[in-house]
Amino acid sequence: MGRLARKLVGRAVRVARQDEQVLRRALLDHLGPDAAFLPTVSDTCPLYDHVNLQVGVDAWLAEDPNRRYETVGITGIGYMRYSDVTIGDIIQSAPDGMYGSAGIGSPITTNLPCGPDGETRACVSNGLYLVRDGADRLVIMFLPTQSGSQAEVMLQIVGTSLRKIEEVLRDIWRLAHERSVFRRQVISFGPEIWGPGGNTTPLNFLARPHVGRDEIVLPAALLDAIERQVVGVATHSGRLLASGQHLKRGILLYGAPGTGKTHTVSYLLGLLPEVTVIVISGRALGRIGEACSVARTLQPAVIVVEDVDLIAEDRTASPGEHPLLFQLLNEMEGLNSASDVTFLLTTNRADLLEPALATRPGRVDLAAELPLPDADARRALIALYQGRLVFDGVDIDAVIERTEGVTAPFLKELLRRAALLAAEDDGDGEGAIRVSDANVRTALDQLLESSGELTRVLLGGERQTGT
């Protein structure tokens, strides 16, 4: 009885172990008994490019109507999500081995951003495609390889022919680049890229700005020069390249805070609807390498680096290494002359910039200083910001005279504050707000008085005396 009981238990264990190896048996049934010895090719991509790799796989699977596939997930091994497991490991695993309990379930997917306004696409983060491509049998596996800031996504392909596998991988990446969800979009890199379980949105899709030329109050010759270097080169890129002229260019916009650098950049981006735009600023300046990689792949492209002085400060200003500076310089100089990539750099402190960036040809082709608005410009800004306000006897000439040295945000706040004072005086009035000269003078006094010094500085107003 004891021997029979042990035999019965042993048989039950063997049956249970066979049931546990559902995934292994499915792979063997699909690839054949020699599956463990078939060639394998793996490739990885940064987490931010996962959505495009998914686009490439989906496009390749749909490219041939005779191509058949089944998608399955891997169950029973939770820690596989961040391991370096291969398809061969699963096939060769013994029943009691590390991957012997791997089973089949639904693939794990992650919704990743693929456009502005919250648009997402479901991407496989842990799963297998069992593919029948004519006489060829293939297995394609998605699996994260790491967690944390260095997270990557692995795509592994196993098949009966190495030539076929390499061809499939090339086609997937070709389709991923051709149909990239980044193309013709405005994207902004975040400061950190975390793996699954953390922040899985390493970049944001932004709406392309639309700023009219009448909203840009700059000297006409200056704006024409900026447009020519950015938009003109893009418009005539084919003829320029055919004539042996380079396309890559660097434009530096500098000036005091509030002079319109970001506003001008927004205007330029609105003129280039077919161009991919990558914006990096603040803590995300460390992503300059990723930004340039995307730009090279999806050119024509524009890389906007805001507050470039944060990484390109003159090396004599402080000791130590400046790796981000060197990377930016190398990226700007290292691009092929035929690369249709524009670097749009902005800074409030041109005096701190590394001379190699600001003066060396081949890096910055145009350094444009955006000046404080002169009298004519201040008059134009007041007309722009007036909106639907009704001026009732406002002495515009007096306002222009008293606002020497201020910036556009100062004038914008001046009119808003005058409108608020007028609305308070009007009580329960309706319709357009009527602003009197007294309202404007009171608002201007408030902004210019010594107690409002910090407000003036923040809004770009110079210290005034005798007013």
MARKE-733514 format. One record per residue (C-alpha): x, y, z. Coordinates in steps of 0.25 Angstrom, whole numbers, padded with zeros to 4 digits. Example, Ala and Ser with C-alpha at 12.3 -4.5 7.8 and 13.67 -1.06 7.14 Angstrom:
BEGIN
ATOM / 0049 / -0018 / 0031
ATOM / 0055 / -0004 / 0029
! end
This chain:
BEGIN
ATOM / 0000 / 0000 / 0000
ATOM / 0011 / 0009 / 0003
ATOM / 0018 / 0007 / -0010
ATOM / 0005 / 0009 / -0018
ATOM / 0003 / 0022 / -0010
ATOM / 0017 / 0027 / -0013
ATOM / 0015 / 0023 / -0028
ATOM / 0001 / 0031 / -0028
ATOM / 0007 / 0043 / -0022
ATOM / 0019 / 0043 / -0032
ATOM / 0010 / 0042 / -0044
ATOM / 0001 / 0053 / -0038
ATOM / 0014 / 0062 / -0037
ATOM / 0019 / 0059 / -0051
ATOM / 0005 / 0062 / -0057
ATOM / 0005 / 0075 / -0048
ATOM / 0019 / 0079 / -0053
ATOM / 0014 / 0076 / -0068
ATOM / 0002 / 0085 / -0066
ATOM / 0012 / 0096 / -0060
ATOM / 0020 / 0096 / -0073
ATOM / 0008 / 0101 / -0082
ATOM / 0017 / 0112 / -0088
ATOM / 0029 / 0103 / -0090
ATOM / 0020 / 0093 / -0097
ATOM / 0013 / 0104 / -0105
ATOM / 0026 / 0109 / -0110
ATOM / 0031 / 0095 / -0114
ATOM / 0018 / 0092 / -0121
ATOM / 0020 / 0105 / -0129
ATOM / 0034 / 0105 / -0132
ATOM / 0037 / 0090 / -0133
ATOM / 0045 / 0080 / -0124
ATOM / 0058 / 0087 / -0127
ATOM / 0053 / 0101 / -0122
ATOM / 0064 / 0101 / -0111
ATOM / 0075 / 0102 / -0123
ATOM / 0068 / 0112 / -0132
ATOM / 0075 / 0126 / -0134
ATOM / 0071 / 0137 / -0126
ATOM / 0073 / 0152 / -0128
ATOM / 0070 / 0163 / -0117
ATOM / 0069 / 0178 / -0117
ATOM / 0066 / 0189 / -0107
ATOM / 0060 / 0203 / -0107
ATOM / 0059 / 0214 / -0097
ATOM / 0046 / 0213 / -0089
ATOM / 0041 / 0226 / -0096
ATOM / 0042 / 0219 / -0110
ATOM / 0034 / 0207 / -0105
ATOM / 0021 / 0212 / -0112
ATOM / 0028 / 0214 / -0125
ATOM / 0034 / 0200 / -0125
ATOM / 0020 / 0195 / -0122
ATOM / 0015 / 0203 / -0134
ATOM / 0026 / 0196 / -0143
ATOM / 0022 / 0182 / -0138
ATOM / 0007 / 0184 / -0140
ATOM / 0010 / 0190 / -0154
ATOM / 0019 / 0178 / -0158
ATOM / 0008 / 0168 / -0153
ATOM / -0002 / 0175 / -0162
ATOM / 0007 / 0177 / -0174
ATOM / 0004 / 0163 / -0180
ATOM / -0010 / 0158 / -0180
ATOM / -0005 / 0144 / -0180
ATOM / 0003 / 0146 / -0167
ATOM / -0004 / 0140 / -0155
ATOM / -0001 / 0141 / -0140
ATOM / -0006 / 0139 / -0126
ATOM / -0003 / 0148 / -0114
ATOM / -0001 / 0142 / -0100
ATOM / 0004 / 0147 / -0087
ATOM / 0014 / 0140 / -0077
ATOM / 0008 / 0136 / -0064
ATOM / 0014 / 0130 / -0051
ATOM / 0027 / 0137 / -0051
ATOM / 0025 / 0151 / -0045
ATOM / 0039 / 0155 / -0044
ATOM / 0041 / 0152 / -0059
ATOM / 0037 / 0166 / -0062
ATOM / 0050 / 0172 / -0059
ATOM / 0059 / 0160 / -0062
ATOM / 0068 / 0157 / -0074
ATOM / 0060 / 0144 / -0077
ATOM / 0060 / 0139 / -0091
ATOM / 0051 / 0131 / -0099
ATOM / 0062 / 0120 / -0099
ATOM / 0062 / 0120 / -0084
ATOM / 0047 / 0117 / -0084
ATOM / 0048 / 0106 / -0094
ATOM / 0060 / 0099 / -0087
ATOM / 0055 / 0101 / -0073
ATOM / 0053 / 0087 / -0065
ATOM / 0039 / 0085 / -0058
ATOM / 0045 / 0089 / -0045
ATOM / 0054 / 0100 / -0051
ATOM / 0054 / 0115 / -0050
ATOM / 0044 / 0116 / -0061
ATOM / 0037 / 0103 / -0060
ATOM / 0024 / 0109 / -0055
ATOM / 0022 / 0119 / -0066
ATOM / 0008 / 0118 / -0071
ATOM / 0000 / 0125 / -0082
ATOM / -0010 / 0137 / -0079
ATOM / -0013 / 0150 / -0084
ATOM / -0002 / 0159 / -0088
ATOM / 0001 / 0171 / -0079
ATOM / -0001 / 0184 / -0086
ATOM / 0002 / 0199 / -0082
ATOM / -0005 / 0211 / -0088
ATOM / 0006 / 0220 / -0093
ATOM / 0004 / 0234 / -0098
ATOM / 0004 / 0235 / -0113
ATOM / -0002 / 0249 / -0115
ATOM / -0007 / 0262 / -0109
ATOM / -0020 / 0263 / -0101
ATOM / -0018 / 0250 / -0093
ATOM / -0017 / 0241 / -0106
ATOM / -0011 / 0227 / -0102
ATOM / -0008 / 0214 / -0108
ATOM / -0008 / 0200 / -0102
ATOM / 0006 / 0195 / -0102
ATOM / 0010 / 0181 / -0099
ATOM / 0020 / 0181 / -0087
ATOM / 0021 / 0166 / -0084
ATOM / 0016 / 0157 / -0095
ATOM / 0019 / 0148 / -0107
ATOM / 0014 / 0148 / -0121
ATOM / 0014 / 0133 / -0127
ATOM / 0015 / 0137 / -0142
ATOM / 0013 / 0128 / -0154
ATOM / 0019 / 0135 / -0166
ATOM / 0017 / 0126 / -0178
ATOM / 0027 / 0114 / -0176
ATOM / 0034 / 0122 / -0164
ATOM / 0030 / 0121 / -0150
ATOM / 0034 / 0132 / -0141
ATOM / 0033 / 0136 / -0126
ATOM / 0034 / 0151 / -0123
ATOM / 0035 / 0155 / -0108
ATOM / 0033 / 0168 / -0101
ATOM / 0039 / 0170 / -0087
ATOM / 0045 / 0181 / -0079
ATOM / 0060 / 0178 / -0076
ATOM / 0062 / 0188 / -0064
ATOM / 0054 / 0197 / -0055
ATOM / 0058 / 0211 / -0050
ATOM / 0064 / 0222 / -0058
ATOM / 0071 / 0213 / -0068
ATOM / 0058 / 0205 / -0071
ATOM / 0058 / 0199 / -0085
ATOM / 0049 / 0190 / -0093
ATOM / 0054 / 0178 / -0100
ATOM / 0049 / 0172 / -0113
ATOM / 0054 / 0158 / -0115
ATOM / 0051 / 0149 / -0127
ATOM / 0053 / 0134 / -0129
ATOM / 0051 / 0127 / -0142
ATOM / 0056 / 0116 / -0151
ATOM / 0065 / 0125 / -0159
ATOM / 0075 / 0136 / -0155
ATOM / 0074 / 0143 / -0168
ATOM / 0059 / 0144 / -0166
ATOM / 0060 / 0149 / -0152
ATOM / 0069 / 0160 / -0156
ATOM / 0060 / 0164 / -0167
ATOM / 0048 / 0164 / -0158
ATOM / 0055 / 0173 / -0148
ATOM / 0060 / 0183 / -0158
ATOM / 0046 / 0184 / -0164
ATOM / 0040 / 0186 / -0150
ATOM / 0050 / 0197 / -0147
ATOM / 0048 / 0203 / -0161
ATOM / 0033 / 0204 / -0159
ATOM / 0034 / 0209 / -0145
ATOM / 0042 / 0221 / -0150
ATOM / 0033 / 0223 / -0162
ATOM / 0021 / 0223 / -0153
ATOM / 0026 / 0229 / -0141
ATOM / 0016 / 0235 / -0132
ATOM / 0026 / 0246 / -0129
ATOM / 0026 / 0251 / -0144
ATOM / 0021 / 0265 / -0146
ATOM / 0017 / 0266 / -0131
ATOM / 0022 / 0275 / -0120
ATOM / 0028 / 0267 / -0109
ATOM / 0035 / 0271 / -0096
ATOM / 0044 / 0261 / -0088
ATOM / 0042 / 0260 / -0073
ATOM / 0054 / 0261 / -0064
ATOM / 0054 / 0246 / -0061
ATOM / 0050 / 0233 / -0068
ATOM / 0045 / 0222 / -0058
ATOM / 0042 / 0208 / -0061
ATOM / 0028 / 0201 / -0059
ATOM / 0022 / 0203 / -0045
ATOM / 0028 / 0217 / -0045
ATOM / 0025 / 0229 / -0055
ATOM / 0023 / 0222 / -0068
ATOM / 0021 / 0235 / -0075
ATOM / 0035 / 0240 / -0079
ATOM / 0030 / 0250 / -0088
ATOM / 0018 / 0259 / -0091
ATOM / 0011 / 0263 / -0104
ATOM / 0008 / 0278 / -0105
ATOM / -0001 / 0285 / -0114
ATOM / 0006 / 0293 / -0125
ATOM / 0005 / 0307 / -0121
ATOM / -0001 / 0317 / -0131
ATOM / 0004 / 0331 / -0129
ATOM / 0000 / 0342 / -0140
ATOM / 0011 / 0351 / -0146
ATOM / 0003 / 0363 / -0141
ATOM / 0005 / 0357 / -0127
ATOM / 0020 / 0358 / -0128
ATOM / 0025 / 0372 / -0125
ATOM / 0040 / 0373 / -0129
ATOM / 0048 / 0381 / -0139
ATOM / 0043 / 0377 / -0153
ATOM / 0058 / 0374 / -0158
ATOM / 0061 / 0366 / -0146
ATOM / 0049 / 0357 / -0147
ATOM / 0051 / 0356 / -0162
ATOM / 0065 / 0351 / -0159
ATOM / 0060 / 0340 / -0149
ATOM / 0049 / 0336 / -0159
ATOM / 0059 / 0334 / -0170
ATOM / 0069 / 0326 / -0162
ATOM / 0058 / 0317 / -0156
ATOM / 0046 / 0316 / -0166
ATOM / 0054 / 0321 / -0179
ATOM / 0064 / 0309 / -0178
ATOM / 0052 / 0299 / -0175
ATOM / 0044 / 0305 / -0187
ATOM / 0056 / 0304 / -0197
ATOM / 0063 / 0292 / -0191
ATOM / 0062 / 0283 / -0204
ATOM / 0069 / 0294 / -0213
ATOM / 0079 / 0298 / -0202
ATOM / 0083 / 0283 / -0201
ATOM / 0084 / 0281 / -0216
ATOM / 0093 / 0293 / -0217
ATOM / 0103 / 0288 / -0206
ATOM / 0098 / 0297 / -0195
ATOM / 0097 / 0291 / -0180
ATOM / 0083 / 0291 / -0173
ATOM / 0086 / 0289 / -0159
ATOM / 0086 / 0303 / -0151
ATOM / 0087 / 0308 / -0137
ATOM / 0079 / 0321 / -0133
ATOM / 0081 / 0328 / -0120
ATOM / 0070 / 0337 / -0115
ATOM / 0075 / 0345 / -0103
ATOM / 0070 / 0357 / -0095
ATOM / 0065 / 0362 / -0082
ATOM / 0053 / 0354 / -0076
ATOM / 0040 / 0358 / -0082
ATOM / 0046 / 0362 / -0095
ATOM / 0038 / 0351 / -0103
ATOM / 0048 / 0340 / -0105
ATOM / 0038 / 0328 / -0102
ATOM / 0027 / 0336 / -0109
ATOM / 0036 / 0337 / -0122
ATOM / 0039 / 0322 / -0121
ATOM / 0024 / 0319 / -0120
ATOM / 0022 / 0327 / -0133
ATOM / 0033 / 0320 / -0140
ATOM / 0028 / 0306 / -0137
ATOM / 0014 / 0310 / -0141
ATOM / 0020 / 0313 / -0155
ATOM / 0026 / 0299 / -0156
ATOM / 0014 / 0289 / -0155
ATOM / 0021 / 0278 / -0162
ATOM / 0033 / 0279 / -0153
ATOM / 0036 / 0270 / -0141
ATOM / 0039 / 0279 / -0128
ATOM / 0046 / 0274 / -0116
ATOM / 0046 / 0283 / -0104
ATOM / 0055 / 0282 / -0092
ATOM / 0057 / 0291 / -0080
ATOM / 0059 / 0292 / -0065
ATOM / 0063 / 0278 / -0059
ATOM / 0060 / 0271 / -0073
ATOM / 0073 / 0278 / -0079
ATOM / 0080 / 0265 / -0075
ATOM / 0072 / 0259 / -0087
ATOM / 0079 / 0266 / -0098
ATOM / 0085 / 0253 / -0103
ATOM / 0071 / 0247 / -0104
ATOM / 0065 / 0259 / -0111
ATOM / 0076 / 0259 / -0121
ATOM / 0074 / 0245 / -0124
ATOM / 0059 / 0247 / -0127
ATOM / 0062 / 0259 / -0135
ATOM / 0072 / 0251 / -0144
ATOM / 0062 / 0240 / -0146
ATOM / 0050 / 0249 / -0149
ATOM / 0057 / 0261 / -0157
ATOM / 0052 / 0271 / -0160
ATOM / 0053 / 0275 / -0146
ATOM / 0054 / 0286 / -0136
ATOM / 0061 / 0285 / -0122
ATOM / 0057 / 0296 / -0113
ATOM / 0066 / 0297 / -0101
ATOM / 0061 / 0308 / -0092
ATOM / 0070 / 0315 / -0082
ATOM / 0082 / 0309 / -0088
ATOM / 0091 / 0316 / -0079
ATOM / 0088 / 0306 / -0068
ATOM / 0096 / 0296 / -0075
ATOM / 0105 / 0304 / -0084
ATOM / 0111 / 0314 / -0074
ATOM / 0125 / 0319 / -0078
ATOM / 0135 / 0308 / -0073
ATOM / 0143 / 0319 / -0066
ATOM / 0131 / 0323 / -0057
ATOM / 0132 / 0311 / -0048
ATOM / 0142 / 0300 / -0046
ATOM / 0139 / 0285 / -0050
ATOM / 0134 / 0278 / -0062
ATOM / 0121 / 0282 / -0070
ATOM / 0117 / 0269 / -0076
ATOM / 0104 / 0274 / -0081
ATOM / 0111 / 0286 / -0088
ATOM / 0121 / 0277 / -0095
ATOM / 0109 / 0268 / -0100
ATOM / 0101 / 0280 / -0105
ATOM / 0114 / 0285 / -0112
ATOM / 0117 / 0271 / -0118
ATOM / 0102 / 0269 / -0123
ATOM / 0102 / 0283 / -0129
ATOM / 0115 / 0281 / -0137
ATOM / 0114 / 0266 / -0139
ATOM / 0101 / 0266 / -0147
ATOM / 0103 / 0264 / -0162
ATOM / 0103 / 0277 / -0170
ATOM / 0091 / 0271 / -0178
ATOM / 0083 / 0268 / -0165
ATOM / 0071 / 0277 / -0165
ATOM / 0071 / 0280 / -0150
ATOM / 0070 / 0294 / -0143
ATOM / 0075 / 0297 / -0129
ATOM / 0066 / 0308 / -0123
ATOM / 0073 / 0313 / -0111
ATOM / 0068 / 0324 / -0101
ATOM / 0075 / 0330 / -0089
ATOM / 0074 / 0342 / -0080
ATOM / 0089 / 0343 / -0078
ATOM / 0097 / 0343 / -0091
ATOM / 0108 / 0348 / -0083
ATOM / 0110 / 0335 / -0076
ATOM / 0110 / 0326 / -0088
ATOM / 0122 / 0318 / -0092
ATOM / 0129 / 0325 / -0103
ATOM / 0130 / 0312 / -0111
ATOM / 0115 / 0311 / -0112
ATOM / 0112 / 0326 / -0114
ATOM / 0123 / 0330 / -0124
ATOM / 0128 / 0318 / -0131
ATOM / 0123 / 0316 / -0146
ATOM / 0115 / 0303 / -0148
ATOM / 0109 / 0303 / -0134
ATOM / 0101 / 0317 / -0134
ATOM / 0099 / 0323 / -0147
ATOM / 0090 / 0335 / -0142
ATOM / 0090 / 0341 / -0128
ATOM / 0078 / 0350 / -0127
ATOM / 0077 / 0360 / -0116
ATOM / 0062 / 0363 / -0113
ATOM / 0062 / 0377 / -0108
ATOM / 0053 / 0384 / -0097
ATOM / 0042 / 0390 / -0105
ATOM / 0044 / 0405 / -0109
ATOM / 0033 / 0415 / -0110
ATOM / 0027 / 0410 / -0123
ATOM / 0027 / 0396 / -0118
ATOM / 0021 / 0400 / -0104
ATOM / 0010 / 0407 / -0112
ATOM / 0007 / 0394 / -0120
ATOM / 0007 / 0385 / -0108
ATOM / -0003 / 0394 / -0101
ATOM / -0012 / 0393 / -0113
ATOM / -0010 / 0378 / -0114
ATOM / -0013 / 0376 / -0099
ATOM / -0025 / 0385 / -0099
ATOM / -0034 / 0374 / -0104
ATOM / -0048 / 0379 / -0102
ATOM / -0045 / 0389 / -0092
ATOM / -0051 / 0403 / -0095
ATOM / -0041 / 0414 / -0092
ATOM / -0049 / 0427 / -0087
ATOM / -0039 / 0439 / -0089
ATOM / -0027 / 0431 / -0086
ATOM / -0014 / 0439 / -0088
ATOM / -0006 / 0428 / -0096
ATOM / 0006 / 0438 / -0098
ATOM / 0007 / 0440 / -0083
ATOM / 0007 / 0425 / -0081
ATOM / 0018 / 0422 / -0092
ATOM / 0027 / 0433 / -0085
ATOM / 0026 / 0427 / -0071
ATOM / 0028 / 0413 / -0076
ATOM / 0042 / 0415 / -0082
ATOM / 0050 / 0402 / -0079
ATOM / 0038 / 0392 / -0076
ATOM / 0035 / 0379 / -0083
ATOM / 0023 / 0373 / -0089
ATOM / 0018 / 0366 / -0076
ATOM / 0019 / 0379 / -0069
ATOM / 0009 / 0386 / -0079
ATOM / 0000 / 0374 / -0079
ATOM / -0001 / 0375 / -0064
ATOM / -0003 / 0390 / -0064
ATOM / -0016 / 0388 / -0073
ATOM / -0021 / 0377 / -0065
ATOM / -0019 / 0385 / -0052
ATOM / -0026 / 0397 / -0058
ATOM / -0037 / 0389 / -0063
ATOM / -0039 / 0383 / -0049
ATOM / -0040 / 0397 / -0043
ATOM / -0050 / 0401 / -0053
ATOM / -0058 / 0389 / -0051
ATOM / -0058 / 0392 / -0036
ATOM / -0062 / 0407 / -0038
ATOM / -0073 / 0402 / -0048
ATOM / -0080 / 0393 / -0037
ATOM / -0090 / 0384 / -0044
ATOM / -0088 / 0390 / -0058
ATOM / -0089 / 0381 / -0070
ATOM / -0082 / 0379 / -0084
ATOM / -0068 / 0384 / -0087
ATOM / -0060 / 0391 / -0076
ATOM / -0058 / 0405 / -0078
ATOM / -0044 / 0409 / -0073
ATOM / -0042 / 0424 / -0070
ATOM / -0029 / 0431 / -0070
ATOM / -0030 / 0432 / -0054
ATOM / -0030 / 0417 / -0054
ATOM / -0018 / 0415 / -0062
ATOM / -0010 / 0426 / -0054
ATOM / -0014 / 0419 / -0041
ATOM / -0010 / 0405 / -0046
ATOM / 0003 / 0411 / -0052
ATOM / 0006 / 0418 / -0039
ATOM / 0004 / 0405 / -0031
ATOM / 0014 / 0397 / -0040
ATOM / 0024 / 0408 / -0040
ATOM / 0024 / 0412 / -0025
ATOM / 0036 / 0408 / -0017
ATOM / 0027 / 0398 / -0009
ATOM / 0025 / 0390 / -0022
ATOM / 0040 / 0389 / -0025
ATOM / 0039 / 0373 / -0025
ATOM / 0027 / 0373 / -0034
ATOM / 0034 / 0383 / -0044
ATOM / 0046 / 0374 / -0044
ATOM / 0037 / 0361 / -0047
ATOM / 0029 / 0368 / -0058
ATOM / 0041 / 0374 / -0064
ATOM / 0040 / 0389 / -0060
ATOM / 0052 / 0397 / -0058
ATOM / 0054 / 0406 / -0045
ATOM / 0047 / 0419 / -0048
ATOM / 0050 / 0432 / -0042
ATOM / 0043 / 0446 / -0042
ATOM / 0030 / 0440 / -0046
! end
